Amino acid sequence: MSVEVGAVLNGKVTGIQSFGAFVALEGQETQGLIHISEVSNTYVKDINDFLTVGQEVQVKVIKVDAEKNKISLSIRALMPDPEGNKNRKERSEKAPRESNKRGALGARKRASQQFKSEPDQEGYSTLGDALKAAMNK
């Protein structure tokens, strides 16, 4: 395979499956695959709404696996990002993900700590104690 990552090539859609489209690359002996997530910079529910067999497309090579003779292609990589959005690579470089400090587990932990604190001015040490006292009144 003489295809390199980053190359922009022309091709023709030869087959469509629910997961992506196969493309015969101009001047190549092999086909590449455009995964459904690489078809557009918007949500793609049905790939047939975007591509048809026989359609000429311009694609960017995003991965080459010479051992398995597979080429991963993208149309999305050639599109401008939707207005107001940054591309994934730029976002991940600028703001690495933080640990799950405010996720569901963190919220549960904070809530349990809140109700396992020292007794308050009314003498309740847990939410359960407060509920039992309220029901007994």
N, CA and C of each residue as an Amber inpcrd file, in Angstrom:
protein
   411
   0.8460000  -1.1840000   0.0000000   0.0000000   0.0000000   0.0000000
   0.8820000   1.2350000   0.0000000   0.6030000   2.1220000  -0.9250000
   1.3820000   3.3520000  -0.9940000   0.6120000   4.5390000  -0.4380000
  -0.4330000   4.2730000   0.3120000  -1.2590000   5.3280000   0.8890000
  -0.6740000   5.7260000   2.2390000  -0.6110000   7.0380000   2.4990000
  -0.0760000   7.5310000   3.7610000  -1.1370000   8.2910000   4.5290000
  -1.0520000   8.2220000   5.8490000  -1.9820000   8.9600000   6.7130000
  -1.8620000  10.4490000   6.4070000  -3.0060000  11.0970000   6.2820000
  -3.0440000  12.5240000   5.9880000  -3.2690000  12.8360000   4.5180000
  -3.1080000  11.8250000   3.6620000  -3.2950000  12.0430000   2.2290000
  -4.7720000  12.2980000   1.9240000  -5.0320000  13.2130000   0.9950000
  -6.3930000  13.4920000   0.5400000  -6.5280000  12.8670000  -0.8450000
  -7.5000000  11.9630000  -0.9790000  -7.6640000  11.1910000  -2.2120000
  -9.0970000  11.2780000  -2.7190000  -9.2580000  10.9580000  -3.9920000
 -10.5840000  10.8410000  -4.5880000 -10.9350000   9.3650000  -4.6720000
 -12.2200000   9.0790000  -4.6030000 -12.6520000   7.7000000  -4.6840000
 -14.1140000   7.6080000  -5.0440000 -14.5780000   6.3650000  -5.1550000
 -15.9740000   6.1100000  -5.5050000 -16.5510000   5.1210000  -4.5120000
 -17.7320000   5.4450000  -3.9930000 -18.4080000   4.5690000  -3.0430000
 -18.8170000   3.2880000  -3.7700000 -18.3520000   2.1460000  -3.2320000
 -18.6530000   0.8620000  -3.8710000 -19.6610000   0.0290000  -3.0860000
 -19.8500000   0.3670000  -1.8250000 -20.7980000  -0.3830000  -1.0130000
 -21.1200000   0.3790000   0.2570000 -22.3290000   0.1700000   0.7520000
 -22.7580000   0.8430000   1.9650000 -23.3230000  -0.1940000   2.9350000
 -22.8670000  -0.1140000   4.1790000 -23.3710000  -0.9490000   5.2600000
 -23.8540000  -0.0070000   6.3620000 -24.4970000  -0.5360000   7.3820000
 -24.9940000   0.3110000   8.4640000 -23.8610000   0.9950000   9.2260000
 -22.6780000   0.3970000   9.2300000 -21.5440000   0.9280000   9.9830000
 -20.6340000   1.8440000   9.1800000 -20.7920000   1.8920000   7.8480000
 -19.9190000   2.7420000   7.0430000 -20.0270000   2.4490000   5.5620000
 -19.1520000   3.1080000   4.8040000 -19.1640000   2.9660000   3.3500000
 -17.7880000   2.5490000   2.8590000 -17.7660000   1.6320000   1.9040000
 -16.5230000   1.2030000   1.2800000 -16.2650000   2.0780000   0.0680000
 -15.0000000   2.4710000  -0.0920000 -14.6350000   3.3940000  -1.1620000
 -13.4440000   2.8290000  -1.9290000 -13.5990000   2.7280000  -3.2580000
 -12.4820000   2.3560000  -4.1200000 -11.6730000   3.6210000  -4.3530000
 -10.4210000   3.5890000  -3.9400000  -9.5750000   4.7660000  -4.0430000
  -8.9490000   4.8650000  -5.4230000  -8.9760000   6.0470000  -5.9780000
  -8.4190000   6.3170000  -7.2980000  -6.9220000   5.9970000  -7.2970000
  -6.4860000   5.1460000  -8.2110000  -5.0750000   4.8040000  -8.3320000
  -4.5790000   3.7880000  -7.3190000  -5.4800000   3.1590000  -6.5720000
  -5.0880000   2.1710000  -5.5630000  -5.7380000   0.8310000  -5.8810000
  -5.0830000  -0.2340000  -5.4380000  -5.6260000  -1.5750000  -5.6530000
  -6.5700000  -2.0040000  -4.5340000  -6.6670000  -1.2330000  -3.4960000
  -7.4650000  -1.6170000  -2.3410000  -8.5740000  -0.6000000  -2.0850000
  -9.5120000  -1.0190000  -1.2670000 -10.5920000  -0.1280000  -0.8580000
 -10.3130000   0.3870000   0.5350000 -10.9770000   1.4680000   0.8730000
 -10.9140000   1.9970000   2.2210000 -12.3260000   2.0170000   2.7900000
 -12.4110000   2.2550000   4.0820000 -13.7060000   2.3120000   4.7550000
 -13.8780000   3.6640000   5.4150000 -15.0200000   4.2750000   5.1680000
 -15.4080000   5.4840000   5.8950000 -16.3830000   5.0070000   6.9640000
 -15.9490000   5.0280000   8.2210000 -16.8390000   4.6440000   9.3100000
 -17.9670000   5.6750000   9.3880000 -19.1420000   5.2620000   9.8360000
 -20.3000000   6.1540000   9.8870000 -20.0030000   7.4340000  10.6810000
 -19.1280000   7.3460000  11.6890000 -18.7830000   8.5180000  12.4940000
 -17.8890000   9.4960000  11.7380000 -17.3490000   9.0770000  10.6010000
 -16.4590000   9.9270000   9.8110000 -17.1260000  10.4430000   8.5330000
 -18.4310000  10.2560000   8.4060000 -19.1450000  10.6870000   7.2050000
 -19.4520000  12.1790000   7.2320000 -19.7930000  12.7020000   8.3930000
 -20.2030000  14.0990000   8.4910000 -19.8170000  14.6600000   9.8520000
 -19.8110000  15.9880000   9.9500000 -19.5310000  16.6190000  11.2410000
 -20.8210000  16.8530000  12.0240000 -21.9040000  16.2450000  11.5640000
 -23.1700000  16.2400000  12.2820000 -23.5440000  14.7790000  12.5590000
 -24.5720000  14.5720000  13.3650000 -25.0030000  13.2160000  13.6990000
 -25.5240000  12.4960000  12.4570000 -25.0640000  11.2630000  12.2510000
 -25.4960000  10.4480000  11.1120000 -26.2520000   9.2420000  11.6520000
 -27.5640000   9.2620000  11.4900000 -28.3800000   8.1180000  11.9220000
 -28.3950000   7.0600000  10.8270000 -28.5910000   7.4970000   9.5840000
 -28.6370000   6.5830000   8.4380000 -27.6360000   7.0670000   7.4000000
 -26.6200000   6.2720000   7.1520000 -25.5560000   6.6580000   6.2280000
 -26.0860000   6.8790000   4.8080000 -27.2160000   6.2220000   4.4910000
 -27.8060000   6.3790000   3.1600000 -28.3410000   7.7900000   2.9140000
 -28.5240000   8.5620000   3.9670000 -28.9410000   9.9520000   3.8150000
 -27.7840000  10.8260000   3.3370000 -26.5500000  10.3110000   3.4040000
 -25.3640000  11.0880000   3.0670000 -24.6240000  10.5640000   1.8420000
 -24.6410000   9.2460000   1.6430000 -23.8570000   8.6390000   0.5640000
 -24.6910000   7.6490000  -0.2380000 -24.3130000   7.4810000  -1.5130000
 -24.9490000   6.4820000  -2.3700000 -23.8640000   5.7150000  -3.1200000
 -24.1620000   4.4820000  -3.4780000 -23.2180000   3.6750000  -4.2480000
 -22.9890000   4.3570000  -5.5920000 -21.7100000   4.4610000  -5.9760000
 -21.3340000   5.1110000  -7.2300000 -20.9740000   6.5880000  -7.0700000
 -21.2320000   7.1370000  -5.9170000 -20.9520000   8.5560000  -5.6690000
 -19.4420000   8.8010000  -5.5990000 -18.9920000   9.8600000  -6.2550000
 -17.5910000  10.2800000  -6.1790000 -17.4130000  11.0690000  -4.8920000
 -16.3500000  10.7450000  -4.1270000 -16.0970000  11.4310000  -2.8610000
 -14.6180000  11.7860000  -2.7450000 -14.3700000  12.8340000  -1.9720000
 -12.9990000  13.1780000  -1.6150000 -12.8420000  12.8010000  -0.1530000
 -11.7730000  12.0820000   0.1750000 -11.5770000  11.5650000   1.5200000
 -10.1620000  11.8410000   2.0060000 -10.0220000  11.8010000   3.3220000
  -8.7040000  11.9340000   3.9410000  -8.3660000  10.6110000   4.6130000
  -7.1440000  10.1560000   4.4340000  -6.6950000   8.9130000   5.0610000
  -6.3710000   9.2210000   6.5200000  -7.0480000   8.5200000   7.4410000
  -6.8200000   8.7870000   8.8660000  -6.0810000   7.6460000   9.5660000
  -6.0520000   6.4460000   8.9450000  -5.3290000   5.3180000   9.5370000
  -5.0390000   4.2940000   8.4530000  -3.8480000   3.7110000   8.5100000
  -3.4670000   2.6560000   7.5750000  -2.9420000   1.4790000   8.3780000
  -3.5270000   0.2990000   8.1540000  -3.0530000  -0.9270000   8.7830000
  -2.5440000  -1.8320000   7.6650000  -1.2350000  -1.7570000   7.4240000
  -0.6350000  -2.4900000   6.3130000  -0.7410000  -3.9960000   6.4980000
  -0.6540000  -4.4770000   7.7410000  -0.7420000  -5.9150000   7.9910000
  -2.0990000  -6.4820000   7.6000000  -3.1570000  -5.7490000   7.9290000
  -4.5100000  -6.2100000   7.6250000  -5.0190000  -5.6550000   6.3010000
  -4.1840000  -4.8500000   5.6420000  -4.5340000  -4.2480000   4.3570000
  -5.8340000  -3.4320000   4.4580000  -5.9160000  -2.6020000   5.5320000
  -7.1010000  -1.7810000   5.7590000  -6.7300000  -0.3090000   5.7790000
  -7.5940000   0.4830000   5.1940000  -7.4010000   1.9330000   5.1710000
  -8.6550000   2.5750000   5.7490000  -8.4790000   3.3970000   6.7690000
  -9.5990000   4.1290000   7.3600000  -9.6350000   5.5200000   6.7530000
 -10.8210000   5.9050000   6.3150000 -10.9930000   7.1740000   5.6110000
 -11.9730000   8.0790000   6.3470000 -11.9140000   9.3750000   6.0100000
 -12.8240000  10.3280000   6.6230000 -13.2170000  11.4080000   5.6330000
 -14.5000000  11.6760000   5.5700000 -14.9950000  12.8540000   4.8460000
 -15.0710000  14.0040000   5.8410000 -15.4320000  13.6840000   7.0650000
 -15.5900000  14.6850000   8.1190000 -14.3110000  15.4880000   8.3390000
 -13.1460000  14.8350000   8.2280000 -11.8680000  15.5110000   8.4580000
 -11.6220000  16.6330000   7.4490000 -12.3130000  16.5990000   6.3330000
 -12.1550000  17.6390000   5.3140000 -13.1890000  18.7470000   5.4410000
 -14.1300000  18.5860000   6.3620000 -15.2000000  19.5740000   6.5410000
 -14.8100000  20.5860000   7.6110000 -15.3060000  21.8110000   7.4760000
 -15.1070000  22.7630000   8.5760000 -15.9540000  22.3030000   9.7630000
 -15.4890000  22.6150000  10.9680000 -16.2510000  22.2550000  12.1550000
 -17.5390000  23.0550000  12.1940000 -18.5990000  22.4650000  12.7610000
 -19.8470000  23.2130000  12.9000000 -19.5950000  24.4940000  13.6850000
 -20.3520000  25.4980000  13.3750000 -20.1690000  26.8010000  13.9990000
 -20.1540000  26.6950000  15.5180000 -19.1540000  27.2940000  16.1380000
 -19.0680000  27.3190000  17.5890000 -18.4150000  26.0990000  18.2140000
 -18.1180000  25.0610000  17.4400000 -17.4950000  23.8610000  17.9950000
 -16.0280000  23.8060000  17.6180000 -15.2350000  23.2700000  18.5140000
 -13.8250000  23.0190000  18.2250000 -13.6940000  21.5450000  17.8970000
 -12.6920000  21.2070000  17.0680000 -12.5540000  19.7860000  16.7530000
 -12.0520000  19.0220000  17.9670000 -12.2520000  17.7070000  17.9660000
 -11.9480000  16.8780000  19.1310000 -10.4860000  16.9720000  19.5520000
  -9.5860000  16.9390000  18.5880000  -8.1700000  16.9600000  18.9120000
  -7.8030000  18.2650000  19.6040000  -8.3040000  19.3680000  19.1050000
  -8.0050000  20.6750000  19.6880000  -8.5480000  20.7600000  21.1060000
  -9.7640000  20.2530000  21.3410000 -10.3550000  20.2790000  22.6820000
  -9.5280000  19.4520000  23.6440000  -9.1200000  18.2510000  23.2250000
  -8.4070000  17.3680000  24.1380000  -7.0180000  17.8920000  24.4580000
  -6.3900000  18.6070000  23.5310000  -5.0690000  19.1630000  23.7950000
  -5.1590000  20.3470000  24.7520000  -6.1930000  21.1540000  24.6330000
  -6.3100000  22.3630000  25.4300000  -6.8630000  22.1040000  26.8150000
  -7.7890000  21.1740000  26.9400000  -8.4390000  20.9420000  28.2300000
  -8.5380000  19.4500000  28.5010000  -7.4860000  18.8690000  29.0780000
  -7.5720000  17.4410000  29.3850000  -8.6870000  17.1830000  30.3930000
  -9.2920000  16.0330000  30.2680000 -10.4100000  15.7050000  31.1500000
  -9.9520000  15.6000000  32.5900000 -10.7910000  16.1150000  33.4570000
 -10.5230000  15.9870000  34.8870000 -11.1370000  14.6880000  35.3750000
 -10.7170000  14.2750000  36.5420000 -11.3140000  13.0690000  37.1040000
 -12.7730000  13.3550000  37.4360000 -13.5030000  12.3200000  37.7310000
 -14.9350000  12.4310000  37.9430000 -15.2510000  13.0430000  39.3050000
 -14.8600000  14.2940000  39.5070000 -15.0830000  14.9430000  40.7930000
 -16.5430000  15.3050000  40.9960000 -17.2250000  15.6330000  39.9250000
 -18.6120000  16.0720000  40.0530000 -19.5970000  15.0890000  39.4310000
 -19.1280000  13.9010000  39.1410000 -19.9980000  12.9030000  38.5410000
 -20.9590000  12.3220000  39.5690000 -21.6970000  11.3180000  39.1490000
 -22.7090000  10.7200000  40.0110000 -22.1020000  10.1350000  41.2800000
 -20.9570000   9.4650000  41.1560000 -20.3450000   8.8840000  42.3500000
 -19.9120000   9.9720000  43.3220000 -19.3540000  11.0510000  42.8050000
 -18.9330000  12.1560000  43.6520000 -20.1140000  12.7950000  44.3600000
 -21.2380000  12.9290000  43.6790000 -22.4310000  13.5240000  44.2790000
 -22.9570000  12.6400000  45.3970000 -22.9690000  11.3140000  45.1660000
 -23.4310000  10.4020000  46.2080000 -22.5130000  10.4490000  47.4220000
 -21.2220000  10.5200000  47.1720000 -20.2760000  10.5570000  48.2780000
 -20.4670000  11.8330000  49.0950000 -20.6160000  12.9730000  48.4100000
 -20.8320000  14.2340000  49.1250000 -22.1280000  14.1880000  49.9290000
 -23.1820000  13.6000000  49.3550000 -24.4730000  13.5180000  50.0470000
 -24.3590000  12.6410000  51.2840000 -23.6680000  11.5060000  51.1600000
 -23.5470000  10.6250000  52.3160000 -22.7010000  11.2690000  53.4060000
 -21.6900000  12.0250000  53.0150000 -20.8750000  12.7180000  54.0080000
 -21.6950000  13.7800000  54.7270000 -22.5880000  14.4170000  54.0030000
 -23.4090000  15.4830000  54.5770000 -24.2810000  14.9460000  55.7060000
 -24.8200000  13.7440000  55.5540000 -25.7400000  13.2000000  56.5420000
 -25.0570000  12.2980000  57.5610000 -23.7550000  12.1000000  57.4640000
 -23.0290000  11.3170000  58.4570000 -22.1300000  12.2380000  59.2750000
 -22.4890000  13.4840000  59.3440000 -21.6870000  14.4470000  60.0820000
 -22.0550000  14.4260000  61.5600000 -21.4590000  15.2890000  62.2810000
 -21.7370000  15.4010000  63.7100000 -23.1960000  15.8070000  63.9190000
 -23.7460000  15.4940000  65.0590000 -25.1330000  15.9060000  65.3100000
 -25.2760000  17.4180000  65.2020000 -26.3870000  17.8510000  64.5750000
 -26.6210000  19.2920000  64.4450000 -27.2500000  19.8290000  65.7200000
 -27.7470000  21.0540000  65.7080000 -28.2760000  21.6690000  66.9240000
 -29.4740000  20.9150000  67.4850000 -30.1880000  20.1290000  66.6480000
 -31.3390000  19.3900000  67.1440000 -30.9520000  17.9940000  67.6130000
 -29.6700000  17.6030000  67.4180000 -29.1960000  16.3190000  67.9240000
 -29.3190000  15.1650000  66.9360000 -29.6590000  15.4070000  65.6700000
 -29.7650000  14.3380000  64.6910000 -28.4040000  14.0860000  64.0490000
 -27.9970000  12.8330000  63.9580000 -26.7060000  12.5200000  63.3630000
 -26.8330000  11.9960000  61.9330000 -28.0160000  11.5350000  61.5410000
 -28.2110000  11.0610000  60.1710000 -29.5780000  11.4990000  59.6780000
 -29.7540000  11.4430000  58.3910000 -31.0410000  11.7650000  57.7980000
 -32.1080000  10.8100000  58.3170000 -31.7370000   9.5450000  58.4950000
 -32.6770000   8.5490000  59.0010000 -33.1980000   8.9180000  60.3780000
 -32.2980000   9.3940000  61.2440000 -32.7210000   9.8170000  62.5810000
 -33.7100000  10.9710000  62.4900000 -33.4470000  11.8990000  61.5930000
 -34.3310000  13.0520000  61.4350000 -35.7030000  12.6160000  60.9360000
 -35.7490000  11.6640000  59.9880000 -37.0230000  11.1750000  59.4610000
 -37.8080000  10.4020000  60.5390000 -37.1040000   9.5790000  61.2950000
 -37.7810000   8.8210000  62.3560000 -38.3900000   9.7710000  63.3680000
 -37.6490000  10.7910000  63.7260000 -38.1550000  11.7640000  64.7060000
 -39.3590000  12.5020000  64.1520000 -39.3360000  12.8440000  62.8700000
 -40.4540000  13.5660000  62.2640000 -41.6830000  12.6870000  62.1980000
 -41.5160000  11.3860000  61.9420000 -42.6540000  10.4760000  61.8390000
 -43.2660000  10.1990000  63.2160000 -42.4700000  10.2760000  64.2700000
 -42.9510000   9.9980000  65.6120000 -43.6590000  11.1960000  66.2320000
 -43.5980000  12.3360000  65.6020000 -44.2360000  13.5400000  66.1720000
 -45.7060000  13.5800000  65.9020000
